[in-house]
Amino acid sequence: MFKQLKPFFKKRFNTFLKKRMPAAAKQNLSNKNIFILPTKFGLAYVLSVFVLFLLGTNYQNNLIILMSYLFASVFLTTMLYSFLNMFGLQFLFKSQVSAYATQTVSVPLTIISNKPRFDINFEFENNQQTTEVAIKEGESATKIPFHALKRGVNNPGRLKILSEYPLGLFVCWTHLDFDCEVITYPAKNTFHHIKQDSSQQHEEINGNNVVEGGEDFGELREYKQGESNAKIAWKQLARGQGWLTKTTQIELGHKVWLSLKQLPSAPIETKLEMLCFLILDHHKNNIPFGLDLDAIQISPSTGNKHINKCLTALAFYGKPQHSAALSALNSHAESEVALNV
């Protein structure tokens, strides 16, 4: 019977949380969103204090009664310290998160505190993996693990933050919703046997296609701050021509297109994993490529923006239209996300 009632109470509790603590990228802890209850050890402690008080009154022993009062004051003081250990904390979810299917991704979280905090634990509602963080005064950053199982958009759920500091008599916790969505690419597996057979190549109409990244000298362009000193045109600088950068290039007589139609017969998820492998392989070797997913075609190019756009297209392929799908595709094209390639 309890198992049947559990989903009902959970649904009602989630409805209560949505009204009391709506989703937001920035959350502040106050008496409105902090819950506190005695732990099992705390309940046993209260029972012991009560028994001690009964013994003192029954035998009219003032020393035992005084001890029960002392233990009761420790209980109440611990409740106050447990609450203050979390009160006033600020949390900020900054960046968009991406991952590969079946991979554990670290969700970045910024914590702002006006004093040191102790024994603070974090875990996502849909992922039972707890992270304990020692919070210092000021702004600090931590990463909360989340295991992304399926391709597409995964919602880690509310972030549960709890603490049993200082004596374990009380558990102080909250459930915060940062409206976090993890865009999950196909699983990153190895398919060496499809390297040579999966690329559809088309000849350029206007001759060779030239891209950066080879050993042949390309051209001189204006120097950008932060570029390697090895690429600086020192001779031109000595002649007073200013700061210039030497570029190298590769000549290609064709463009490479990666397409589902060119892959061996296999389930669609396996084909998408093959495409994911090929995209990462071409990116690693700095080979320009395009992506053909029937309804979506991404022109051949190179760079982090291009690979993020292609991988995001794979993540949403065949999925129902998600409200964030198009915006995610554009934002991934404009921001460089660190990929494990």
C-alpha positions as CSV (number, residue, x, y, z in Angstrom):
1,M,0.0,0.0,0.0
2,F,2.9,2.4,0.8
3,K,4.4,1.7,-2.6
4,Q,1.1,2.7,-4.3
5,L,0.8,5.9,-2.2
6,K,4.4,7.0,-2.7
7,P,4.0,8.2,-6.3
8,F,0.9,10.2,-5.2
9,F,2.7,12.0,-2.4
10,K,5.8,12.5,-4.5
11,K,3.7,14.2,-7.2
12,R,2.0,16.5,-4.6
13,F,5.4,17.3,-3.1
14,N,6.8,18.3,-6.5
15,T,3.8,20.5,-7.2
16,F,4.4,22.2,-3.8
17,L,8.1,22.7,-4.7
18,K,7.2,24.3,-8.1
19,K,5.0,26.8,-6.5
20,R,7.3,27.6,-3.5
21,M,10.7,27.3,-5.3
22,P,10.3,27.9,-9.1
23,A,13.1,27.2,-11.5
24,A,15.8,29.9,-11.9
25,A,19.4,30.1,-12.9
26,K,20.2,31.8,-9.6
27,Q,19.0,30.6,-6.2
28,N,19.3,32.0,-2.7
29,L,18.8,29.9,0.4
30,S,16.5,31.4,3.0
31,N,13.8,30.3,5.5
32,K,11.4,29.9,2.6
33,N,13.3,27.1,0.9
34,I,15.2,25.4,3.7
35,F,13.7,22.3,5.4
36,I,15.0,20.9,8.6
37,L,14.1,17.7,10.6
38,P,15.7,15.5,13.2
39,T,17.7,12.5,11.9
40,K,17.1,9.0,13.3
41,F,20.0,9.7,15.6
42,G,18.4,13.0,16.6
43,L,15.1,11.2,17.4
44,A,16.9,8.7,19.5
45,Y,18.7,11.6,21.3
46,V,15.4,13.3,22.1
47,L,14.0,10.0,23.5
48,S,17.1,9.6,25.7
49,V,16.7,13.1,27.0
50,F,13.1,12.5,27.8
51,V,13.8,9.3,29.6
52,L,16.6,11.0,31.5
53,F,14.1,13.8,32.5
54,L,11.5,11.2,33.7
55,L,14.2,9.4,35.8
56,G,15.2,12.7,37.4
57,T,11.6,13.7,38.3
58,N,10.7,10.2,39.5
59,Y,13.7,10.0,41.9
60,Q,13.7,13.7,42.6
61,N,17.3,13.9,41.5
62,N,18.2,17.5,40.6
63,L,21.5,16.5,39.0
64,I,19.8,14.2,36.5
65,I,17.2,16.9,35.7
66,L,19.9,19.4,35.2
67,M,21.7,17.0,32.8
68,S,18.5,16.5,30.8
69,Y,18.1,20.3,30.5
70,L,21.7,20.6,29.4
71,F,21.2,17.9,26.7
72,A,18.0,19.5,25.6
73,S,19.8,22.9,25.1
74,V,22.5,21.2,23.1
75,F,19.7,19.8,20.9
76,L,18.1,23.2,20.3
77,T,21.5,24.9,19.7
78,T,22.4,22.2,17.2
79,M,19.2,22.9,15.3
80,L,20.1,26.6,15.1
81,Y,23.6,25.9,13.9
82,S,22.4,23.4,11.3
83,F,20.0,25.9,9.8
84,L,22.6,28.8,9.8
85,N,25.1,26.5,8.1
86,M,23.0,26.7,4.9
87,F,21.1,30.0,5.4
88,G,22.3,32.7,3.0
89,L,24.1,30.5,0.5
90,Q,23.7,31.6,-3.2
91,F,24.0,29.2,-6.2
92,L,24.5,30.2,-9.8
93,F,24.2,27.9,-12.8
94,K,26.2,29.6,-15.6
95,S,26.9,27.5,-18.7
96,Q,25.2,25.1,-21.0
97,V,26.1,21.4,-20.5
98,S,26.7,18.8,-23.2
99,A,27.7,15.1,-22.9
100,Y,27.8,11.8,-24.7
101,A,25.3,9.1,-24.0
102,T,26.2,6.8,-21.1
103,Q,28.8,9.3,-20.0
104,T,29.0,10.9,-16.6
105,V,29.1,14.7,-17.1
106,S,30.1,17.3,-14.6
107,V,27.5,20.1,-14.2
108,P,29.3,23.3,-13.2
109,L,27.8,25.2,-10.2
110,T,29.0,28.5,-8.7
111,I,28.6,28.9,-5.0
112,I,28.7,32.3,-3.2
113,S,29.0,32.4,0.6
114,N,29.7,35.1,3.2
115,K,31.5,32.6,5.5
116,P,32.9,29.1,5.5
117,R,30.3,26.2,5.4
118,F,30.8,22.6,6.4
119,D,29.5,19.2,5.3
120,I,27.4,20.3,2.4
121,N,26.3,17.5,0.1
122,F,24.9,17.8,-3.4
123,E,23.0,15.2,-5.6
124,F,20.7,15.4,-8.5
125,E,17.2,14.1,-8.1
126,N,17.5,11.7,-11.0
127,N,21.1,10.6,-10.3
128,Q,22.0,9.1,-6.9
129,Q,25.6,10.2,-6.8
130,T,26.5,12.4,-3.8
131,T,29.2,15.1,-3.9
132,E,30.5,16.6,-0.6
133,V,31.9,20.1,-0.9
134,A,33.8,22.3,1.6
135,I,32.6,25.8,0.9
136,K,35.0,28.7,1.6
137,E,34.2,32.4,2.0
138,G,33.6,34.2,-1.2
139,E,32.9,32.7,-4.6
140,S,33.8,29.1,-5.4
141,A,33.0,26.6,-8.2
142,T,32.2,23.0,-8.0
143,K,31.0,20.3,-10.4
144,I,28.1,17.9,-9.7
145,P,28.2,14.6,-11.5
146,F,25.3,13.5,-13.7
147,H,25.0,10.3,-15.7
148,A,23.4,11.0,-19.1
149,L,21.8,7.8,-20.3
150,K,19.9,8.6,-23.4
151,R,20.6,10.7,-26.5
152,G,18.7,14.0,-26.8
153,V,17.9,16.2,-23.8
154,N,18.3,14.9,-20.3
155,N,16.9,16.8,-17.3
156,P,18.9,16.0,-14.2
157,G,15.9,17.1,-12.1
158,R,16.1,19.2,-8.9
159,L,19.4,19.5,-7.1
160,K,19.2,18.2,-3.6
161,I,21.5,20.1,-1.1
162,L,21.7,18.7,2.4
163,S,23.8,18.8,5.5
164,E,23.9,17.1,8.9
165,Y,26.4,19.5,10.4
166,P,27.4,19.8,13.2
167,L,26.4,16.7,15.3
168,G,24.2,14.8,13.0
169,L,21.1,15.4,15.1
170,F,19.4,17.3,12.3
171,V,19.3,17.1,8.5
172,C,18.9,20.4,6.8
173,W,18.1,20.2,3.1
174,T,16.5,21.9,0.1
175,H,15.5,21.0,-3.5
176,L,16.5,23.6,-6.1
177,D,15.6,23.7,-9.8
178,F,18.1,25.5,-12.0
179,D,16.2,24.5,-15.2
180,C,19.2,22.6,-16.3
181,E,19.2,20.6,-19.5
182,V,22.0,18.3,-20.6
183,I,22.2,18.0,-24.4
184,T,23.4,14.4,-24.9
185,Y,25.2,13.4,-28.1
186,P,25.2,9.8,-29.3
187,A,27.5,7.4,-27.4
188,K,31.2,7.9,-28.2
189,N,32.3,4.4,-29.5
190,T,35.1,3.3,-31.8
191,F,34.2,2.1,-35.4
192,H,37.5,1.9,-37.2
193,H,36.0,-0.4,-39.9
194,I,33.8,2.4,-41.3
195,K,36.4,5.0,-41.7
196,Q,37.1,4.4,-45.4
197,D,33.5,3.5,-46.5
198,S,31.3,6.1,-44.9
199,S,32.4,9.4,-46.6
200,Q,30.6,10.7,-49.6
201,Q,32.9,13.0,-51.6
202,H,32.0,15.7,-54.1
203,E,34.4,17.5,-56.4
204,E,34.6,21.3,-56.0
205,I,33.2,23.2,-59.0
206,N,35.7,26.1,-58.6
207,G,38.8,24.0,-58.2
208,N,40.7,23.1,-55.1
209,N,39.5,23.8,-51.6
210,V,42.1,25.4,-49.4
211,V,42.0,25.1,-45.6
212,E,44.4,25.9,-42.8
213,G,46.4,23.3,-40.9
214,G,49.0,21.8,-43.3
215,E,52.7,22.3,-43.7
216,D,52.7,24.6,-46.8
217,F,53.0,28.3,-46.4
218,G,49.6,30.0,-46.9
219,E,49.5,33.7,-46.2
220,L,50.3,36.5,-43.8
221,R,47.5,37.9,-41.7
222,E,47.1,40.3,-38.8
223,Y,48.4,39.0,-35.5
224,K,45.9,38.2,-32.8
225,Q,46.8,38.4,-29.2
226,G,47.5,35.0,-27.6
227,E,48.7,33.2,-30.8
228,S,51.8,31.1,-30.6
229,N,55.1,32.9,-31.0
230,A,56.2,30.2,-33.5
231,K,53.6,31.5,-35.9
232,I,54.8,35.2,-35.7
233,A,56.4,36.5,-38.9
234,W,59.6,37.8,-37.2
235,K,61.3,38.9,-40.5
236,Q,58.4,41.1,-41.4
237,L,58.4,42.5,-37.8
238,A,62.1,43.3,-38.0
239,R,61.5,45.2,-41.3
240,G,58.9,47.4,-39.5
241,Q,55.9,45.8,-41.3
242,G,54.1,45.3,-38.0
243,W,52.9,42.2,-36.1
244,L,51.8,39.5,-38.6
245,T,51.0,35.7,-38.3
246,K,52.1,33.1,-40.8
247,T,49.4,30.6,-41.7
248,T,49.8,27.1,-43.3
249,Q,47.3,25.4,-45.6
250,I,46.3,22.1,-47.1
251,E,44.9,21.8,-50.7
252,L,41.9,19.5,-51.0
253,G,40.3,18.6,-54.3
254,H,37.0,17.5,-52.7
255,K,34.7,18.1,-49.8
256,V,33.8,15.3,-47.5
257,W,30.1,14.7,-46.6
258,L,29.1,12.4,-43.8
259,S,25.7,10.8,-44.3
260,L,23.5,8.2,-42.8
261,K,22.9,6.7,-46.3
262,Q,26.6,5.9,-46.7
263,L,26.8,3.8,-43.5
264,P,26.5,0.0,-43.2
265,S,23.1,-1.4,-42.4
266,A,22.5,-1.1,-38.7
267,P,20.0,0.3,-36.1
268,I,19.6,4.0,-36.3
269,E,21.2,4.6,-32.9
270,T,24.3,2.6,-34.0
271,K,24.4,4.6,-37.2
272,L,24.3,7.9,-35.2
273,E,27.2,6.5,-33.0
274,M,29.1,5.8,-36.2
275,L,28.5,9.4,-37.4
276,C,29.6,10.7,-34.0
277,F,32.9,8.7,-34.3
278,L,33.5,10.0,-37.9
279,I,32.8,13.6,-36.9
280,L,35.3,13.4,-34.0
281,D,37.8,11.6,-36.2
282,H,37.6,14.3,-38.9
283,H,37.8,17.1,-36.4
284,K,40.9,15.5,-34.8
285,N,42.6,15.4,-38.2
286,N,41.4,18.9,-39.1
287,I,39.6,17.6,-42.2
288,P,36.7,19.7,-43.5
289,F,33.4,17.8,-43.6
290,G,29.7,18.4,-44.0
291,L,26.8,16.5,-42.4
292,D,23.8,15.2,-44.3
293,L,20.9,14.1,-42.1
294,D,18.2,14.3,-44.8
295,A,16.1,17.1,-43.4
296,I,19.2,18.9,-42.0
297,Q,22.3,19.6,-44.0
298,I,25.4,21.4,-42.5
299,S,27.9,22.7,-45.0
300,P,31.5,21.5,-44.9
301,S,33.7,23.3,-42.5
302,T,36.1,22.8,-39.6
303,G,36.6,24.1,-36.0
304,N,34.9,23.8,-32.6
305,K,31.8,25.7,-33.7
306,H,31.2,23.4,-36.6
307,I,31.7,20.2,-34.6
308,N,29.4,21.4,-31.9
309,K,26.7,22.2,-34.4
310,C,27.0,18.7,-36.0
311,L,26.9,16.9,-32.7
312,T,23.9,18.8,-31.6
313,A,22.1,17.9,-34.8
314,L,22.9,14.2,-34.1
315,A,21.5,14.7,-30.5
316,F,18.1,15.9,-31.8
317,Y,17.9,13.6,-34.8
318,G,14.5,11.8,-34.9
319,K,13.4,13.3,-31.5
320,P,10.1,15.2,-31.1
321,Q,10.6,18.9,-31.6
322,H,12.0,20.2,-28.3
323,S,11.4,23.8,-27.3
324,A,15.2,24.3,-26.9
325,A,16.3,22.4,-30.0
326,L,16.8,25.2,-32.4
327,S,18.2,27.6,-29.8
328,A,20.5,24.9,-28.6
329,L,21.8,24.3,-32.1
330,N,22.5,28.0,-32.6
331,S,24.1,28.5,-29.2
332,H,26.3,25.5,-29.7
333,A,27.4,27.0,-33.0
334,E,28.4,30.3,-31.3
335,S,30.1,28.9,-28.2
336,E,33.1,26.6,-28.0
337,V,32.3,23.7,-25.7
338,A,35.2,21.5,-24.4
339,L,34.9,18.1,-26.1
340,N,36.8,15.0,-25.2
341,V,38.3,14.2,-28.6
